[in-house]
């Protein structure tokens, strides 16, 4: 069951096939997160297993791994399960659209996931990842990116962008919105959890 790269398929809106298909081919394990199992199967993906509390799934053929804790979302539980079973890199699709609380919960699951996981949420127009201490990126000149602190951070730095920060406080606000890459390496450091939203793929 262990695999270096996993793909978690949720039950929201999916990005275009040009995004999810290469991910499905690169990942050793494909997980349907509850009703996301049906979404993956309709796209002819070879789903390894389904996880969650199974209040949304209709398929009865895929192996089910019950994760019944009602105090956590199915995505959060599935990320913990992936970490416990050998995943190192986790790609996520199917987290756009739907009710606003579910959209916010996807970001919360990203922040709360086990720190050893490298996680990418793939959306139609954005890639979302997190920075728990430091993060190195290489982005083309003009690429837009935003930083959001889901908890107050005392020291946040970002270089290689039009609007750098140097050990400055950042709370959940619009201050980190709409920065622009200068082209080349970008270095982000933080003493708290940051969500990094990058435009394009």
N, C-alpha and C positions, 0 to 999 in steps of 0.2 A: 504494500500500500504506500510505502514511502516513495517520494519522488522529489527531485530538486525543485521543479517548477510545477505548480498547480494552477488550474483555472477554476475559479468559483463562478457559477452561473446563477445570477439572481433573477427575480421575476418582474423586474421593471422593464423600461425601454432599453433596447440594446443598441449599441453603435452599429455602423454599417458593417457588412460582411468583410470588407477589406480590412477591418480592424480585428474582428473576433476570429475569423478563420485562421490567420497565421498564428494567433495565440493558441488556438485549439490544437494546431499541429505541433507547436513547440512544447506543450505541457505534457508531462508524463501522466498526470492524474487530472481528470475532469470531474468536478463535483457539481451536482445540481443542488442548489440551496432551496429546499422545500419546493415551492411551485416553479422555481427556476429550472428544475429537472425537466418539466414539460416544455419550457421554452427552449432548452438545449436540444431536446429530442426532436422538436419540430424543425430544427436546423440541421438534423442528421448528425449531431455530434455523438461520439461514442462515450456516453456518460459512465464513469467508473462507479459512482455511488451517489446516493441522495442523502443529504443531511438535514436536520431540523426537527421540528415538532410535527410536521406533516399535516398541517391544517389547510394547506393549499394545493398539494400535489394530487394529480389524478393517475399518473402512471403506476402500474403495479408490478412491473418487471424488473426495474433497476434495484440493486441491493440498497437497502435503507439502513442508515446509521442514525438511531434515534438520539437526539440531543434535546431533552424535554424541559430544560430550565426556562421557566417563563419570565425570569428576571433579566434575561438577555435576549437580544434579537438573534434570529437564525444566522444572520451573517456573522455577528460577533462570535457565536458558538462555533460556527464553521471555521473561522480563522483560528480559534484556539485548537480545534480538532486538527487542522492542517499542521499547525506548529507541533502538536504532540505526536504527529505521525510522519515527521521527516521532511516536511516542506521547508524550503528555504526562500523561494521567490513565489509570491502569490499574485496572480492577475485576477481582476474582478471585472465582470461585465454584467449589465442588467440592473444598474442602480439608478437610472434616470427616470424621471416622470413619476406619476402617481401622487399620493398624498405627501404633503410637505413634511409630516413627522417621519415618514419612512425615508425621505431624502436626507433629513438631518441625522437620522439614526445610522445611515450608511457612513457619514463622516465621523460620527461618534465611534462606530465600530473600528474605523481606520485608526483613530487615536488610541483606542483602548486595546488594540490587538497586541499579542506578545511582541516585545521589543526586538526579538531576534529575527522576525520576519521582514523581508523586503517586499513591500506591497505597492501595487499599481492598480488604481481604479481607472478603467478605460471608458471614456464617454464619447459621444458623437463628435464633440469639438474640443475636448480637454483630456489631459491625463492628470490624475491627482495622486500625490504621494505624501509622505510625511517626513518630517525631520524631528528626531528625538534628541539629538545632540549636535551632529554636524552632517552635512550633505553636500556632495560635489556633483555639479551638473555641467554639461557642455551643451549650450544652446546657440542656434543661429542668431545672428544679429537681427533685432526687431521682434524676436519672439516675446510674447506677452506672458507674464507670470504674476501671481499674487500669493501673498503669505497671509495666513490667518492663524492667530494664536487662540486655541480653544480654552486655554487657561492662561492667566496672566504670567508673562515672562519678564524677568528683570533685565536680561541681557540677550539681545538678538542682533546678529550681524549678518549682512549680506553684501557681497562684492560682485563686480562684474555686471552690474545693472545700472540703469540710468539714475535710480534713486537709491543709493546705498544706505545701509544702517551700520553703525559701529557701536556695538555693545549698548544698545538703546532698549528701553522698556517697550513691550508690545502687549496689548491686551486684545480681547475680541472686539475688533473695531474695523473701520475701513482704511486704516492707515497703510496697511500692506497691500492695498488693492492696486492693480494695474501698473505693475512695474514693467520694464522693458530690458531685455538682454542686450548687452553691447556686442555680443559675439565672442564665443570662446568660453573659458571656464567660469562658473559661478560657484561661490563658496558661501554656504549658509551655516551659521552656528546659532544654537539656542540652548537656554537652560530649561526649556519646557517643550511641550509638544506643539509643533507647527504643522499645519496642513498647507501643502504647496500645490497650487493649481496652475498648470501650464497649458497655454492655448495650442491647439494643433497636435499632430502626432509626428 
